[in-house]
Amino acid sequence: MLSEVETHAVFNQPPPFEGRNFFTSDRVLGEALAREGAPWAVDELTALGAEAASPDTLELGRLANVNRPELRAFDRFGHRIDVVDYHPAYHELMRTAISNGLHAAPWADPRTGAHVARAAKVLVWYQVEAGHLCPVSMTYSVVPALRHEPALAAQWEPRITSAVYDPTDAPIEAKTGVTCGMALTEKQGGSDVRANTTTGEPDPSEPGLYRLTGHKWFCSAPMSDGFLMLAQTATGLSCFWVPRWCPDGSRNPIRIQRLKDKLGDRSNASSEIELAGVAGRLVGEEGRGVRTIIEMVNHTRLDCVLGATALIRHGFVQASWHATHRSAFGHLLADQPLMTNVLADLALESEAATAAALRLARSYDAAGGDDHERLVQRLLTPVVKFWSCKRAPQHAAEALECLGGNGYVEESPLPRLFRQSPLNGLWEGSGNVICLDVLRAMLREPESLEAFWTEIAPVVGTDARFDAAVASLRASLADVAPIEERARHVVERMALVFEGALLLRHSPGVVADAFCASRLEGGADAVFGALPPSVDARAVLRRNAPWVD
Ligand SMILES: Cc1cc2nc3c(=O)[nH]c(=O)nc-3n(C[C@H](O)[C@H](O)[C@H](O)COP(=O)(O)OP(=O)(O)OC[C@H]3O[C@@H](n4cnc5c(N)ncnc54)[C@H](O)[C@@H]3O)c2cc1C
């Protein structure tokens, strides 16, 4: 009998991926969490993973994206108010993110592993919706920069670390929790911030107070309560803290010109702003703005790694879920050798990215008191950012294809994931800039390269393919030919050697073998799904997707 529709029965369509705890169904993440120092966070992550997987939460993610934020520059009487209205779903997602400490918990939590625990939570929650994690991430990242001014930090940090999401547009004194942003990029350049033309003039009415005049071409989350901005003073490029509201209760004149119409990241408002003499406080030494802001940059780069890794995990989840519920030519897709190969390769990327992301996060826990960890953080943040962000769009495209036509239709989560996938590669240093930063790190602190070799040392001698990749990388680095034009090649090989070392050390032999065979040996294939026949693809797939038999 025909039911739902008049002309045919509907079958062979997978159920939605819902109700599968995003944390407990990710064995690789659970292992990495324990290994990298935060086993105490399992219960919190289990609860967050369950919430992430609930149909209601997933619907919030959809709603926050189809109902884009809207600018209300003026009130009905013609006064400038520069307010952005968000859909309630966005606020709901922000509330959960902040009550779980994704925005700042490590700054108030003395436990070892606090940055790792937060990183794991970001990996889980980002899979629900990526856009709202932009302000969450910026809030997390401003703290180390703000600490250059102890008085400012004392005033703002208690509200930054508050677990209460308070979206009211009001001076900080009236708020129980705040979020923060950063505005560096100008029309003439984002990578080269030293070309900024915004000026900062001392305001004679108060020591330390400046008036900023100019513009910023990208300012995401313009409803943030405070921003770090760069501006030129008589001494040079300097870093300023710019609150949305002035202490006297007036609006700081941050004029939102318009919101960007973006490829993806649609729940997040990204604006163009003009600064009409806004009040700002100097942070750090005048003329040393880049140096002051660099720690913030590092933390946002870590979050770019987490974002890319979450997209890679979720693309794999959706692809493997679909393929284990859909048949073609009389067999489940996941059981057909070529699809098994594609899925296993997507899983391998996810496992390697997850291991690298959480190892990197550990260096943020320990960097303060441990020189090796500081050097790991310095060198491997850009290395891992480059690679995970470069892999994400390619991975997303392949995952989308596993769903066939369904993956290309907006009702599926894949188009949103695909549109988001290039963004982390752009933020906080796009590919070339990041590779140049790796070269800079090795040049200025050659010990950082020593720290890299120390990291991989435990597995040298355990796999001939790995050893050959290490030898080839050493030769590339020792090559006296100009390195700048080879930087992408070198950084890619560093990332692969680092990931290979982590998998050889911590993952089952089948996974490490698959990685060495497909990423390190000979010329790696450019497409996913070309694992050599010697690899146990099914085992790799099963480990990463508990729904595969
Ligand atoms: C959705 C979104 C939100 C954003 N939000 C914010 C925000 O909140 N705050 C903020 O400050 N910025 C924000 N940005 C801006 C972002 O940080 C910049 O776009 C980025 O830094 C690149 O700067 P640019 O666009 O000026 O490109 P350019 O600096 O002009 O770079 C263009 C290309 O040239 C390459 N390049 C640059 N220098 C070199 C070199 N020396 N050698 C080789 N290649 C080079 C780059 O890698 C890049 O591929 C946002 C961007 C997007 C897309």
The ligand as an ORCA input file, in Angstrom:
! r2SCAN-3c Opt
* xyz 0 1
  C      33.921     36.111      7.593
  C      35.102     36.921      7.963
  C      35.137     37.524      9.197
  C      36.225     38.296      9.572
  N      36.225     38.897     10.788
  C      37.251     39.709     11.125
  C      37.254     40.401     12.382
  O      36.359     40.233     13.205
  N      38.290     41.222     12.659
  C      39.319     41.418     11.784
  O      40.222     42.180     12.082
  N      39.347     40.793     10.586
  C      38.340     39.937     10.247
  N      38.345     39.298      9.033
  C      39.389     39.632      8.071
  C      40.460     38.604      7.897
  O      41.226     38.498      9.063
  C      41.270     39.040      6.677
  O      40.447     38.882      5.536
  C      42.555     38.273      6.531
  O      43.449     38.624      7.557
  C      43.232     38.531      5.190
  O      43.385     39.904      4.952
  P      42.888     40.554      3.570
  O      41.485     40.137      3.349
  O      43.169     41.999      3.596
  O      43.763     39.861      2.460
  P      45.336     40.231      2.028
  O      46.052     40.616      3.255
  O      45.212     41.235      0.952
  O      45.785     38.867      1.492
  C      45.361     38.352      0.209
  C      46.153     37.085     -0.097
  O      47.523     37.405     -0.196
  C      48.306     36.511      0.586
  N      49.485     37.203      1.081
  C      49.552     38.256      1.918
  N      50.826     38.570      2.174
  C      51.610     37.702      1.470
  C      53.018     37.518      1.314
  N      53.885     38.293      1.954
  N      53.446     36.534      0.504
  C      52.577     35.730     -0.128
  N      51.243     35.856     -0.028
  C      50.765     36.838      0.766
  C      47.371     36.051      1.700
  O      47.764     34.774      2.206
  C      46.044     36.006      0.976
  O      45.888     34.766      0.351
  C      37.292     38.492      8.661
  C      37.262     37.865      7.410
  C      36.185     37.096      7.062
  C      36.171     36.438      5.701
*
